[in-house]
């Protein structure tokens, strides 16, 4: 007997792949950003008003923090149904990052130079990533 194309099992596999795709896309951008901060800090320093050796060290530190933040993604992307708790952890991390970025932006003085634009890019990406990941994961669970 053939299964219908909309069988629950087939829908479950499709949703699992949608979740993988959403979380993997956010992971890919996060890792690319982390590597840029860690290995080419000079390309990011100006956006944060940083310079010199201290600016390079600060950017490299942000890159390391990005990589640490993303350690939960690979096992979850590999098997979202086996590690659903990691999905919740990742969504919490994303929400905390978004709230923190918004708080940092709100605390900036009016004459903050290029910094607000840089933070707004993080807010836009993290907000969009949170929505897409939460929607797909919500359908799966």
Buried (B, 14 or more C-beta within 10 A) or exposed (E): EEEEEEEEEEEEEEBBEBBBEBBBBBBEEBBEBBEBBBEBBEEBBEBBEBEEEEBBEBBBEBBEEBBEBBEBBEEBBEEBBEBBEBBEBBBEBBBEBBEEBBEBBEEEEEEBEEBBEBBEEBBEBBBEBBEBBBEBBEEBE
